Amino acid sequence: MPGPLTLIGSGEVSAGMARVHRRLLALPGASARLAFLDTPAGFELGAETIAARFAEYFKQRFDLPLAVAVHHRADDPPQAVAAALQVLATSNYILAGPGSPSYAARQWRESQVFRSVVDRWRAGAQLVFASSAAIAIGAHALPVYEIYKVGQDLHWVGGVDLLGPFGLNLAIVTHWDNAEGGTHDTRACFMGMERFERLRAMLPPEAVVLGIDEHTACTIDLQAGRAEVDGKGGVSILSGARHARHEHGQGFPLTDLHPSGGADPALAAGPAAEPDALARAAAHLARGESADALRAAAQIAAPEEAALLHQVASALDAQPPCDENEARLLDLLVEVRLGLRSAKQWPLADQVRDRLSDLGYELRDTPQGTVWEKKTQGS
């Protein structure tokens, strides 16, 4: 089941938000291993200064190191992708924040690195996404700079829709109570409420707006089916004529984020149950999806092994298959089958062997262990 997903309206590394991070870092599980994903600001010349500010904050406040997964574009060089994947493979508290929502969504939609973030989250890691990053993961993303700074016509862009598979069709809007305009309305992420209502009319009827105040966090727990509000302000939920408000210290059922505000079968039952990582690795292999098989296996590997598996997967994505990678993959699946046999999951172990046979590889159990060999033509 996915880990907690915390959306922060702004001020994610302010003094006042330290209490929120302290609560999140204390959630049950292994000790926190932090990573910062810098994509939303990847187009900026000083992107590294944002990452440095996050690292300094967690070092000073919590004496915790923060690794940086540098990922500026979906087409980053393979070695840069491998380095980012290695950081993420060993992390269980993944942050992202300032920048451009439309830029982040555009890069993440085609990004192997962001797929790894989603894999880590689905395996239980926490995501803490603030401001632009929070906007980008909705189904509908607000192009703030294009409208507020450049003067483009009102419109939405497609987000990465992280919560779509769980029955939620969200437009996440941070800086909901912004008051920087002074003489003019800058609420709703600098849009102003009159202009934002016109934007809301452009959304499909099933879309729900989740507005998050500045210096405020909304933590979504899919397993519990609830969200909790923490920090300075509150959150607003807009759907049709319905307008709900939840202040800090309050919680609400996730069905409130459904258009009707009532029970939604997708939320009540949760997402369709996924096969375990070993079975998914075997299924990907059977379809010839070698890189995806490696990523699935990485979810249950030790951190160092997981990082290596992600690096091999990225190399497979970027390069034509080669004999060395083929051998690594087959050795991995021999280990997968042995793990299944040890767990007495005989049908799945046999399925791995049979699918490999269909692909032209024979597994032989010997006194020294299981070995594989490529079938000769006609065998």
C-alpha positions in Angstrom: 0.0 0.0 0.0 1.3 3.5 -0.8 2.9 5.5 2.0 1.6 8.8 3.3 1.3 11.6 0.8 1.7 15.1 2.3 0.8 18.2 0.3 2.1 21.5 1.6 0.7 24.9 0.5 4.0 26.8 1.0 6.7 27.4 3.6 7.9 23.8 3.5 11.3 24.7 4.9 10.2 27.5 7.3 10.7 27.4 11.0 6.9 27.0 11.6 6.8 23.8 9.5 9.4 22.0 11.5 6.8 20.6 13.8 4.9 19.1 10.8 8.1 17.5 9.4 8.9 16.2 12.9 5.5 14.4 13.0 6.0 13.0 9.6 9.5 11.8 10.3 8.2 10.0 13.4 5.6 8.0 11.5 6.0 4.2 12.0 8.6 2.5 9.9 12.4 2.4 9.3 14.5 5.4 10.2 14.1 8.3 7.7 16.3 8.4 4.6 15.6 11.7 2.9 15.8 12.7 -0.7 15.0 15.9 -2.6 13.8 15.7 -6.2 14.6 19.0 -7.9 12.7 18.7 -11.1 10.2 21.6 -10.6 13.1 24.1 -10.6 15.2 22.2 -13.2 14.9 25.0 -15.8 16.3 27.6 -13.4 20.0 28.5 -13.5 20.2 28.4 -9.7 18.3 25.1 -9.2 21.1 23.8 -7.0 20.6 26.6 -4.4 17.1 25.4 -3.7 18.3 21.9 -3.1 21.1 23.3 -0.8 18.5 25.2 1.2 16.5 22.0 1.8 19.6 20.1 2.8 20.7 22.9 5.3 17.2 22.9 6.8 17.0 19.2 7.6 20.6 19.2 8.8 20.1 22.1 11.2 16.6 21.2 12.4 16.8 17.4 12.6 20.5 16.6 12.1 19.5 14.4 9.1 21.3 14.2 5.8 19.4 14.9 2.7 20.5 13.4 -0.7 19.6 15.2 -3.9 18.1 13.3 -6.8 19.1 15.7 -9.6 16.6 15.3 -12.4 16.1 18.4 -14.6 14.6 16.9 -17.7 12.9 13.6 -18.8 15.7 13.2 -21.3 18.6 13.7 -18.9 21.7 11.7 -19.9 21.6 8.0 -18.8 24.4 8.5 -16.2 22.5 11.3 -14.6 19.3 9.2 -14.6 21.2 6.3 -13.0 22.5 8.6 -10.2 19.1 10.0 -9.5 17.6 6.5 -9.4 20.3 5.4 -6.9 19.4 8.2 -4.6 15.7 7.3 -4.7 16.2 3.6 -4.3 17.6 4.1 -0.8 15.2 6.8 0.3 11.9 6.6 2.1 11.1 10.3 2.6 11.0 12.0 -0.7 10.5 15.8 -1.0 9.9 18.1 -4.0 8.9 21.7 -4.0 9.4 25.1 -5.6 9.5 25.8 -9.4 7.0 25.7 -12.2 4.0 23.3 -11.9 3.6 23.0 -15.7 7.3 22.3 -16.2 7.3 19.7 -13.5 4.3 17.9 -14.9 5.7 18.0 -18.5 9.0 16.4 -17.4 7.5 13.9 -15.0 4.9 12.5 -17.4 7.7 10.9 -19.5 10.2 10.4 -16.7 11.7 7.1 -15.7 12.9 8.9 -12.5 9.4 9.9 -11.6 8.2 6.4 -12.2 10.7 5.3 -9.7 9.3 7.8 -7.2 5.9 6.4 -7.7 7.2 2.8 -7.3 8.9 3.8 -4.0 5.7 5.5 -2.8 3.6 2.5 -3.7 6.1 0.4 -1.7 5.5 2.5 1.4 7.8 5.5 1.1 6.5 8.9 2.2 6.1 11.7 -0.4 6.2 15.3 0.8 5.3 17.6 -2.1 5.0 21.3 -1.7 3.8 24.3 -3.7 4.6 23.7 -7.4 5.3 20.0 -7.0 2.0 19.5 -5.2 0.1 21.2 -8.0 1.9 19.1 -10.7 0.7 15.7 -9.2 -3.0 16.5 -9.6 -5.0 15.4 -12.6 -5.3 19.1 -13.6 -2.3 21.4 -13.0 -2.6 25.2 -12.8 0.0 26.9 -15.1 0.7 29.7 -12.6 3.5 31.5 -14.3 2.0 31.4 -17.7 -1.2 33.1 -16.5 0.0 35.3 -13.7 3.4 36.4 -15.1 3.1 36.0 -18.9 -0.6 36.8 -19.4 -1.7 33.7 -21.2 -5.4 33.0 -21.5 -6.9 31.1 -18.6 -6.3 27.3 -19.0 -5.3 24.1 -17.2 -2.6 21.7 -18.2 -2.5 17.9 -17.6 -0.8 16.9 -14.4 0.7 13.5 -13.6 -2.5 12.4 -11.9 -0.8 10.5 -9.1 -4.1 9.8 -7.3 -6.2 9.0 -10.3 -5.8 5.2 -9.9 -7.3 5.6 -6.4 -10.5 7.2 -7.7 -9.6 10.9 -7.1 -9.7 13.5 -9.9 -8.0 16.5 -8.3 -6.9 20.0 -9.1 -4.5 20.7 -6.3 -4.1 24.5 -5.7 -1.4 25.6 -3.2 -1.0 29.2 -1.8 -4.8 29.1 -1.4 -4.9 32.0 1.1 -2.1 34.0 -0.4 -2.3 37.8 0.5 0.9 39.1 -1.1 -1.1 41.3 -3.6 -1.9 43.9 -1.0 -4.2 46.0 -3.2 -5.4 43.1 -5.3 -6.6 39.6 -4.7 -3.9 36.9 -4.9 -5.7 34.0 -3.3 -5.9 30.7 -5.1 -2.2 30.7 -6.0 -2.1 34.3 -7.3 -5.1 33.9 -9.5 -7.6 35.8 -7.3 -11.0 34.3 -6.5 -12.9 35.9 -9.3 -10.5 34.7 -12.0 -10.2 31.3 -10.3 -13.9 30.8 -10.5 -13.6 31.2 -14.3 -10.8 28.7 -14.2 -12.9 26.3 -12.1 -15.7 26.4 -14.7 -13.2 25.1 -17.2 -12.6 21.9 -15.3 -14.6 18.7 -16.1 -17.6 18.2 -13.8 -16.0 15.3 -12.0 -12.9 17.3 -11.0 -12.5 18.4 -7.4 -10.4 21.4 -6.3 -8.3 20.8 -3.2 -7.0 24.2 -2.0 -4.2 24.2 0.6 -3.4 27.3 2.6 0.1 28.6 3.0 2.2 27.0 5.8 -0.3 24.2 5.9 0.0 20.5 5.2 -2.6 18.0 4.2 -1.5 14.4 4.7 -3.4 11.8 2.7 -3.4 8.2 4.1 -4.9 5.9 1.4 -4.8 2.9 3.7 -6.8 4.6 6.4 -9.0 6.4 3.9 -8.5 9.8 5.7 -6.6 13.0 5.4 -5.3 15.1 8.2 -4.7 18.9 8.2 -1.7 20.3 10.1 0.2 23.6 10.2 -1.1 27.1 10.3 -4.2 27.2 8.1 -6.7 24.8 6.6 -7.8 23.3 3.3 -10.8 24.0 1.1 -12.6 21.4 -1.1 -14.7 22.7 -4.0 -16.9 20.4 -6.1 -19.8 21.9 -8.0 -21.8 24.0 -5.5 -20.2 22.2 -2.6 -17.6 24.1 -0.6 -16.1 22.3 2.5 -13.5 23.7 4.8 -11.2 21.8 7.2 -8.9 23.7 9.6 -5.6 22.6 11.1 -5.9 19.9 13.6 -8.9 18.4 11.8 -9.3 15.4 9.6 -11.7 14.2 7.0 -12.6 11.0 5.0 -11.1 10.8 1.6 -14.6 10.3 0.2 -14.9 14.1 0.7 -12.6 14.4 -2.3 -15.1 12.6 -4.5 -17.3 14.7 -6.7 -20.5 13.7 -4.8 -18.8 14.0 -1.4 -20.0 10.5 -0.6 -18.8 6.9 -0.8 -16.8 6.1 -3.9 -16.2 2.4 -4.6 -12.7 3.0 -5.8 -11.8 4.7 -2.4 -13.8 2.3 -0.3 -12.1 -0.7 -1.7 -8.8 0.9 -2.4 -7.0 0.3 -5.7 -7.1 -3.1 -7.3 -4.8 -5.4 -5.5 -1.4 -5.7 -7.2 0.5 -8.9 -7.4 3.6 -8.9 -5.2 6.9 -7.6 -6.6 8.3 -11.1 -7.4 5.2 -12.0 -9.4 5.2 -8.6 -11.2 8.8 -9.1 -12.1 8.0 -12.4 -13.6 5.0 -10.9 -15.5 7.0 -8.1 -16.9 9.7 -10.6 -18.1 7.0 -12.7 -19.8 6.0 -9.7 -21.8 9.6 -8.9 -22.7 9.7 -5.8 -20.4 13.1 -6.4 -19.0 13.7 -2.9 -17.4 10.3 -3.0 -15.7 11.1 -6.5 -14.4 14.2 -5.1 -12.8 12.4 -2.2 -11.2 9.7 -4.5 -9.8 12.4 -6.7 -8.3 14.2 -3.6 -6.8 11.2 -3.0 -4.5 12.0 -6.0 -2.4 15.8 -5.9 -2.7 18.2 -4.5 -0.1 19.0 -0.8 -0.7 22.4 -1.3 -2.3 21.0 -4.1 -4.6 18.0 -2.0 -5.4 20.2 0.9 -6.6 22.1 -1.5 -8.8 18.9 -2.9 -10.3 17.6 0.6 -11.0 20.8 1.5 -12.7 20.7 -1.6 -14.9 17.1 -0.9 -15.7 18.0 2.7 -16.8 20.8 1.3 -19.0 18.3 -1.1 -20.6 15.9 1.7 -21.3 18.6 3.9 -22.9 20.6 1.3 -24.9 19.9 -1.7 -27.1 19.9 -5.0 -25.2 23.3 -6.6 -24.9 24.5 -10.0 -23.8 25.9 -8.7 -20.4 22.5 -7.2 -19.4 20.7 -10.3 -20.6 22.9 -12.4 -18.3 22.3 -10.1 -15.3 18.6 -10.2 -15.9 18.5 -14.0 -16.1 20.6 -14.4 -13.0 18.2 -12.1 -11.2 15.2 -14.2 -12.3 16.9 -17.3 -11.1 17.1 -15.6 -7.7 13.4 -14.6 -8.0 12.4 -18.2 -8.7 14.6 -19.4 -5.7 12.8 -16.8 -3.5 9.4 -18.0 -4.6 10.4 -21.7 -4.0 11.7 -20.8 -0.5 8.4 -19.1 0.2 6.6 -22.2 -1.0 4.9 -20.3 -3.8 5.3 -23.2 -6.2 2.8 -22.1 -8.9 4.6 -18.7 -9.3 8.0 -20.4 -9.3 6.8 -22.8 -12.0 5.4 -19.8 -13.9 8.8 -18.1 -13.9 10.4 -21.3 -15.2 7.7 -21.9 -17.9 7.7 -18.3 -19.2 11.5 -18.3 -19.4 11.2 -21.5 -21.4 8.7 -19.9 -23.7 11.3 -17.1 -24.3 14.0 -19.6 -25.1 15.8 -20.2 -21.8 16.0 -23.4 -19.8 16.5 -23.5 -16.1 18.2 -26.6 -14.7 18.3 -27.4 -10.9 21.7 -28.9 -10.1 23.4 -29.9 -6.8 25.4 -26.7 -7.1 22.2 -24.5 -7.6 20.0 -23.4 -10.5 21.7 -22.5 -13.8 20.2 -21.2 -17.0 21.2 -21.7 -20.6 19.9 -20.6 -23.9 18.0 -23.2 -25.9 19.6 -24.3 -29.1 17.5 -23.9 -32.3 15.0 -26.7 -32.5 15.3 -27.9 -28.9 
